[in-house]
């Protein structure tokens, strides 16, 4: 029926392999630790963490959603690419707000000249009905994502063995 996309680019001092491990592979355990104000828990319902894995994310009280289930589509460690989707027919959760058929997410990490990484994230929203997300909501979502990314980076810099 329609939809829209948004993109966020974040620089981090973490090298790509370490950043990918944090933002894709270890995110389930890191999120509740570094962002308890946003994420209460992440539970793996099916799979081993790779493609086909289904996860349930329970959001913290007052975050705006109670939970979302999503399916991992790609976990490419060699190319630092991670994609997943929340889809109304297969995967559930109130993050779709009865307005979206699905939401797809892609995170790609690239090396930056300063030995850190550039994290490029994109999300695509597929509408079920005529609906337009307000610019304020998009901006708030980007700010939340940036804050969580920076919290993960700060945690890993303070705990290099984590």
Secondary structure as UniProt FT lines:
FT   STRAND          3..12
FT   HELIX           16..20
FT   HELIX           21..25
FT   HELIX           27..34
FT   TURN            36..38
FT   STRAND          39..46
FT   TURN            51..52
FT   STRAND          54..59
FT   TURN            61..62
FT   STRAND          67..76
FT   TURN            77..80
FT   STRAND          81..87
FT   TURN            88..90
FT   HELIX           94..96
FT   TURN            97..99
FT   STRAND          100..111
FT   TURN            113..114
FT   STRAND          117..127
FT   HELIX           135..158
FT   TURN            160..161
//
